[in-house]
Amino acid sequence: MPTGSKLAGAILFFCVGYFAALQVLLTLPEGMPAAYFPITIAGIGLWQGWLVIGTRAGEGFGLAVANGIRTSVQIAFFGIMIFALRTMFQRSGDLRYSSPGEATVDALNLFLEYSLQSLTVQIWGALFVGGVVGGILTEFAARSWR
């Protein structure tokens, strides 16, 4: 059922995801295609904001901060997973793998590689600060629209 806290969480974490994706674009190597990257990560933020923080709002500010950080970490996890799988499927279209097991192992390696590449202060700082602020503002929305 739609609530004000779900809407606020979805909008706020859409913005957090978009801003974090812009930080990632600053760290990508030259020539790496990233046409739909910011909007994809922002869409994950919208989804996580609605389902995770929006449903858990109204339980206090301490939990709001924790749930905001949790939502930000889940945005990063699902974003890295989606783009690792995307790269694996592109490579499999070019017939780079001889078996499904090889493709699966490469997808896991890509996930680890992208995770290590994301370990910068700009990216995780944006996610953590955005998670804390988004969690607190979602808590305010839950208290305002009861």
N, C-alpha and C positions, 0 to 999 in steps of 0.2 A: 504494500500500500504506500503510495507516495506521501512523504512528509516533508516538512520544511527542512529538517536536518539532512535528509537524504539529498534534497535538491542543493542545499548549501554545500554539503560534502562533495557532491558531484562537480559542481562549478569550481569550487576551490581547488580540488585535486586535479581537475582538468588543467587549471592554470599552473599548478605545481609541476605536473608532468610536462607541460609545454615548455616551461622555463628550464627544467632539468634537461630536456631534449636539446634546447638551444645551447646549453653548456656542453653537452656531448658533441655537438657539431663543431665547437671551437677546438676540440681535441682530436677530431678525426684526421687521418692522413689525407694529403692532397689527392684529389681525383676519386675518392671513395663516394659512390652514389648514395645519397640520403634524401631523395625527393620527398618521400612520405614519412620520414622518420619522426619529425616533431608532432604531426597530427596523429600518428599511430600511438606514440607514447602518451599524448594528451588524451586519446580515447581510452587507453588503459587506465589513466588517472580518473577519468569520468566513471568508468565501470567500477573501479575500486572505491572511489569516493561514495558512490551510491550504495554498494553492497557491504563495504567493510565499515567505514567510519560513520556513514549515515544511519546504519542500523544500531550502532553501539553508542550513539550520542545520548547525552542526558544522564550519564552515570558519574559525573564529577570531572573536574579539570585535570586531575592526575591521570585518570584513565583516558581522558581526551588527548593529552599529550602522547601517551603511550600508543594509543590507537592511531594517532596521526603519523607517528614514526613508523608503525607497523604498515600502514597504508603506503607510505613512501617506499619502504623496502620492498613491498609486494609490487609496486609499479616498476621498480628497477628489475626485480626478478623476472616478471612476465615480459618486460621489454627485451631483456637480454635473451630470454628463452625464444621469443618470437623471431628475433633477428638471427639467432644462431640457426634455428630451423629453416628460416628463409634462405640463408646462405647455403645450408646443406641441400635444400631442394634445388636451388640454382645449380649447384655443382653436380647433383645427380642428373639434372637435365642435360648437362654436358658430358654425361657418361664417365664421370671420374671415379665411380665406385664399381667394384666387381660383385659386391654382395650387400644385402640390407644391413648386415652386422657392421660392415665397414662404414656405411653411411651413419649408423647410429653412434659408433665410436667417434666419428668425425664431428657429429653434432654436439656430443658432450665436450670434445676438445674445443670446439668453437665457443661453447658456453663458458668454459673456463677462461679462454683467451679474452673474450669480450668482458668477462667479469673483472679480470685483472686490468684491462684497459680502462675500465670505468672507475678505478680506485684513484680518483683525484679529489682534491679539496673542493674544487668548483662544483663538481657533479654531486658528490655526497653532501656537501654543505647546502646546496640548493634543496636537495631532498629532505635533509633533516630540519633545516629552518622552515621550509615550506610545510613539512609534516607537523611541526610544533604549532606554527601559526594556523594552519588549516584545521588542526584538531581543536584548538581553542575557539576559533571562529565558528566551527561546526557545533561546538558545545553551547556557545552563545545562541546560535540559531535554534538549537533544540530547546533551550530554556525560554526563548522568546515566543516560539510557535508551538505551544502545547495545546 
